């Protein structure tokens, strides 16, 4: 049984690459969309809103297929891995935007007024007062996203990225033991996600704040 | 106007703030309707009136948190409606203290007070810390400087809020119902702090219903209702013979609610 673990761990490494890169892209897109939606002027806030609603309203696989199979007809050709990262990042950003926005909303307008009344600019206030709190408040729900992504990234096998699930299918085609191999793969996902959740819980406990 | 009978002696008063026919509406609702008054250096002005009278909005018009729709505010003859892009700077010359404190939850008491000098005035860390500690000393919060807002009582939060405003060395401090969200037993410590500031001749504009405080230190009182000034005058004027019938009714209702504000006058008594 041990002989194919090496293959699976190579796959797990690709899964990590996909999910952590996508998570990072998602943080940037999510923050930008949340801020645009909350503080942006008309056209910008509408754009952010449209992004969030469209992505959350369509399946991840459709988004992935549009990027991998659809864009080449417009002359945009991404490698399988890059397609998967872009799709996962854009998808995650839409969900993260809502987590960040919720956190920003819960801080309320009072602290914004207080910071402005000290003479701080809006941008200073957002970066010094609002976002440091929004990160902390969003962390519990944001942890979900970090825990989902390694699992969701398995859709990348549909576009031939050799991540964990794709590797397991290759192993099974050799040893013909689907029950055993999928069971092991399940355990690997489980251990991965439990570890991520545990780490984020510790981070949350360390930095949590009470907003009144 | 109205300040002629003040027996304070120092009659070389200079105008710090001049509110000129300020109007403000939210959508179709007119909230402030043509308010004008002057505030002289080193004096305390008390604004009071029923809720919904536009007091808090007026206060936010004064430091341009909500720029007026019409009219303007002068800070030492500078028209705050015509500051170009420099409104953040002029706003920093006002301090503001809020009903719900609005302390920054992710910062300690010390950092809450330091951030203004640090970020707005760009004062180096160690000097900003000295300034902040002085401000905290003034409100007797120095021992709490490493605590977070969630670990403080309401009165301590509000005193920290006052220190945060003081650390910017403002020319005027605006108080927006600073004691309204406090438990009764915590009101005294905040009022005492405000009395100390008034005694030090800080210029203050206070929206408050603490009539004991007004009696002790206000040089001018302004009664507002439905977005407009109904009556202006000294505390003596208001507590002996308020002219307007609406003022009389409001004051007697306050007396009914809070008694003859004696308990809080005790604390104010030694000021007179």
Interface residues (C-beta under 8 A of the other chain):
Chain A: X107 X110 X111 X113 X114 X115 X116 X117 X118 X119 X120 X121 X124 X128 X129 X132 X133 X136 X209 X210 X211 X212
Chain B: X60 X63 X65 X88 X89 X91 X92 X93 X94 X95 X96 X98 X100 X101 X102 X103 X104 X105 X106 X115 X116 X119 X120 X148 X149 X150 X161 X164 X165 X168 X174
